[in-house]
Amino acid sequence: MSVIIKEVKTTGELKKFIWFGINMYKNCEYAAPPLMMDDLLNLKKGSNPALDFCETAYFLAYKDNKIAGRIAAIINPVSNDTWNQKHARFGWVDFIDDEEVSKALFDAAGNWAISKGMTSIHGPLGFTDFDHEGLLVEGFDKPGTLATIYNYPYYPEHLEKIGFRKDIDFKEYLITVPDEIPERYLRISEIIKKKYKLTSKKFKSRKEVVNNYAQKIFDLLNTCYSHLYGFTKLNEKQIAFYIKLYFSFFKTDTISIVVDEKDDVVALGISMPSFTKALQKAKGRLFPFGWYYMLRALQKNDVLDLYLMAVHPDYQNKGVNSIVFVDINTAAIKNGYKLAESNPELETNTRMSLQWGDFHYINHKRRRIYIKNL
């Protein structure tokens, strides 16, 4: 039976779109399936402010009267204006190991993009740089993380057969947490604090972080990440959305916020205990037991996920990153974390990858942004 493509039009169809991606990996020992409610918030118009200006079309592929694949086609005009491009994006893409299905999905996304005047399509990408991005091409036997895509090994093969090529890669590192903080970092950290009159903030509650520094954190990220692949500046509504989405579940001692004399954030590191095992047990649902697994992950864990690191351009190459490393390493040792998982780092961002040189680490995963001319 031939593949039938249907565009998602209702909330019920959108939920099927989300559940297909979750259920494909519910028994996979390496995937960290997202929570259904998080994807619904992200993809539903009226909840995600990116959809106030992004154009979207979500497609489901049916074969033998069953859903066999899904894909989201996205146009972010802010990104296109920023980078002087006419690119569509694809994301939330999953499909069974059937080339007819994958081709039909990408044909649907590509034809939609052409109808909107786009000349290329690339991905996996979300609406912004804070969504999941990059197709896994190496490290299929390594656990995924809350912030990354896991996909089966046949995905890259399917894309390459229909004409997609590499645009850029990300690397991911597994770092062994040292028993002691390297003396060099301790020494440099103290020197830099005194020299530039910087303070590493300590917090008693999440509320204190959100109320006083969440906006400043995103202001810093808008500044520091502006030159990175695919990045688009977040507006005020988007910042408020991501604060609500990401700042409700974290440990105050696994983040580092460095401020100057004016209390402006000049550097930060955000890390959290790994939620991979919790998400596997939750199987897409926060209730009735998903919240318990997530809470337990915060309290009992031996893996730390490193989400974000940024230093203001005025303070780069001055050793300020040593303050962040000392803060997070201190928390990691204190809490008994044995391993730290970096999130995707652009292969061109050598300044970031060189920072792991004082630690024992391996590059254990690679993911790729693919592109195809239309």
N, C-alpha and C positions, 0 to 999 in steps of 0.2 A: 504494500500500500504506500502511495506517495506521501510525502511530508506536507502537512497543512500548517501554514503560518497564520496566527491570529494576533492582532494587536490588543494589548490589555486596555480595557476601557472602564472597568468598574473596580471598586475596592475589593470585591470578592475575587476577581481575576488577579488583582495585584497580590493578594494573599497567596494565591496558588503559585504565582511567579516566585514569591519569596520562599515558600515552603519547598518548592522543587529543588532550589539550591541547597537548602538545609538538609533535606532528606537524602540527597545524593551522597552525603558524607557522614550520615549519622552513625554508620558502623565502621568508619575509617579511623584507624588508630593514630593517624598523623594530622588530620584536619581539626580545626577549631571553629565549628559552625557558629555563625553569629546568632544573636537573639532575634527572634522574629520581630519583636516590638521595635528594636533599633533600626532594622532595615525598613520597616513600615514608616517610621518617622522620617527616614532619609529619602524615601522614594515617593511619598505621598504629597501631592500638591496641597499647600495650605499649612504644612508643618515644617518643611524645610525651606528656608528663605532663598536658597539657591534657585529654587523652582520659580521664583518671582521673575527671573530673567533668563534662565536656561530653558531651552526647548528640549523636549524629551519624547521618545516613543519606546514603549516596552513591548517586546514580542515573545510569544510562546510558540514553540514548535510541537505539533502533535503527530504521532505516528502510531498506527494501529489503535487509534482512539485513546492514546495515553500521551501525557506530556513527556516529551523527549528532549527538550532543550529550552533555553531562555536567553535573551540578550536585551540590554538596555542601550539605546542609541541616544546620544546627548550632544547638544551644541551649547557651548559656553561662550557667549559673545565677548565677555570680558577677557577671557583667555585669548580668543582670536584677535581681539584688538591689541592686547598687550604684546603678543608675539607676531603680529602681522601675518596671520594665517587664516585659511579657510578650512579648518579641521573639524570634523565630527569626532566624537569619542564613543568608544563602546566599553561597557562595564557590566557587572552582574551577569557574566556569561558562563553558562554551564550547558553541557550536552552529553548525551550518551555516546559511546564509541561507534558512531555511525556517520560517515562522511556526507551522506545525503542530508542528514539533519543539520550538521554544522554549516554546510554550504548554504542551505536554505536560510538559516538564521542570519548569517553574515550578508547574504544577498538582500534580505529584508532591511537590515540596518543600513547597508550601503545605498540601496535605492532611496530610502528615506532621506539620507544625507544628501544625495544628488539632487533630490527634489527641493532641498533647502539651499541649494547653491554651493555646497561644500565640494572641495576638490580632493580631500583625503580623509581617511578615518584611522584613528590610532587608539591604542589601549592595551590592556584594560586600564581604564581611568574612571574616576568618579566625577562628581560635580566640581570638586576642589581637591587640592593636594592633601586634604585631611581625610579623604575617603580611601578605601583600599585601591591599590594600583599595582600593576606588574604581574605578568603570568609567570608562574613558577616553571623554570626550565632546568634547574639542578637542585637536588636535595629533596627528592620526592619521599625519601625514607626518613625525613627529619620532621619533628613536630612543628606545626604551624603556630601562629600566635593570633591573639585577638585582632591585631592591627594589620594582618596580612592575608592574602589570598592563598588558599591551598587548592591545587587542581591536580587531576590525574595526569600521568606522563603522556597520554595520547593527545592532550590539548595542543601543545606546540606543533606536533606533526600535522594536525588538521589545519591549523592556521597557515603553516608554510605551504601546504599543498594548494591552497586557494589564493596564493600570491602575497601573503603578508611577509614582511621582512623586519629585521631588527631595526629599531630606532635608537634605543638606549637600554642599558642594563643597570640593575641594582645588585649590590652584594649584601649579604647578611653574615654576621660573625657570631660565633659562640665563644664567649670569653670565660675563662676560669677565674673565679673570684679569689684574689690572693688572701693568704692568712693574715698578712699585714699590709698596710698601705705603703707603697714605695716611698722611701724617705725623701726622694727628690720632689715628689708632689707635695708632701707636707711642708717642706722648706720653701718651695716656690709659692705655695698658697699663702703662707704667712707674709712673705715679702710683698706680694702683689696687693694683698689687703691693705697693708700699711701705706704702700707707695701711692695707690690710687684712692685711698679712703673708701674702700668697699666693705660691705657687710653681708655675710651669709645669714639669711633669715632662718629663724626657727619658729615652728608653728605648733599650736596646741589643738587646733581644730581645722577641718576642711573649710568651714564657714569663714574663718579668718583668711585663708588663702583666696577663696572666691571673692569675698567682699573687697579685699584690699589689692589683690594682684592679678586676678584673672584677666581683666581688660588689658593691663600692662603687659602680660605675657603674650597675648595675641598681637599687641602693637609691635612687640619685639620680633615675633615670628614674621609678621608682615614685612618688616624691615630686612631681617636676615635671610629670608628665603626667596626674596623677590627675583633673584637671578637663577634660581633652580628650575629644572625642566618642568614645564607645565604649570608652574605656580601662578596663582592669581590672587590679588589682594582681597581679603575678606572685608565686607562692609559690616556696619554695626549690627544689623540683624543676624548676619551669619555668625559673628563672634558670640552674640548672646545664645544662639542655637547650639554652638559647639561647647560653650561653657556648661549649658544644661545637660548636654549629651555626655560629655567626658569628665566633668568635674564633680560627679556625684559619687564616684567609686575610686578612691585612691588613698594611699597611706601618706600622712604628712611627712614621715621621716625618709621616704624614698624619692622626694623631690628636692631640688636645690634651686633656690632663687637668690641671686646676688644683686644687691642694689647699691646705688651710689649715694652721695650725701643728700640728694634730693628725693631719695626713696624711689627713684626710677629703676626699673629692672634692666640690668646691663648684661646679664647672663643667666641661663637656666638649664637645668637638666630635669627631665620628667621620666621617672621609671615607676613600674608597678610590679608586684608579684604576678607571675604567669597565671593567666586565666584559662589556659589551654585545656587542662583536665576538667575544670569546672564546666566549660562550655560543652565539652564532649558528653558530660553527664546530663547537662541541662537539655540537650537536644533541641535547642531553639526556643525553649520556654523558660521565662523567669519564674512562673508559678506552676505548680505549687512548691517545687523544691529547688528550682534554679537559683533563686536568691540565696538559699542556704549554701549551695556549692560555691557561689561567687564569694560569699562572706568567708567561708572556710579557706578559700584560696588566698585571701588577704591575710589570714591569721597563721596559716601553716603552709609553707612553701619552701622549696630550695632552688627555684629558678626566678630570676629577676628579668623582666622585659624592659629594655631601654627604649623609650618612645621618642623623645625629642631632646635635642641639645642645640643651643644657640648662644652666640656671643655677639653683642652689638659690634658693628663694623669699627667703631671708634676704639674698641678694646681688643680687637683680634690681633693675634701674633704678639700678645703682651703677657701671656701666661695666665690669663684670667680663667681659662678652662681648667686649670689645676684646682681651683677652688671647688668647681662643680664635681670633679673627679673625687676629691677628698670627701666631700659631703656624701655622695652616693656610695662610695666604697666603705665609708664608716658605717652607713646604714646596712649595707649588704653583709658586712662581717658581723655586725651586732645581731642581725636577724637570722643568721645562719644560711644565707643564700650561697650555694656552691657554684652556680653558673649564671651568666648573664647573657641574654640574647639581644643582639642589636636589632633594630628595625632596618628596613631597606636603606642603603646608602648608595647614592649614584656612583657609578664606576668612575665618573669624572671628578668626584669630590674627594680627591686624594688627601686634602687637608684633614678631613674627618677620619679617614681610614688609617692615617699615620699615627693617630692618637692611641691606637691599641698597641703600639710597639713596646710599651713597658709591661705588657701583660701576656699571658699565654692564651693564644686565640687561634681559631681556625675559620677560614671562609667556607662555611658549610652549605650555603644556599645561594642561588642566583635567580633573579627574576627579570622579566623583559617586557618592555613596551614595544609592541609591534605596530607597524604602519603599512597602509596600502593606499596607493593612488586610485582615485575613482574615475 
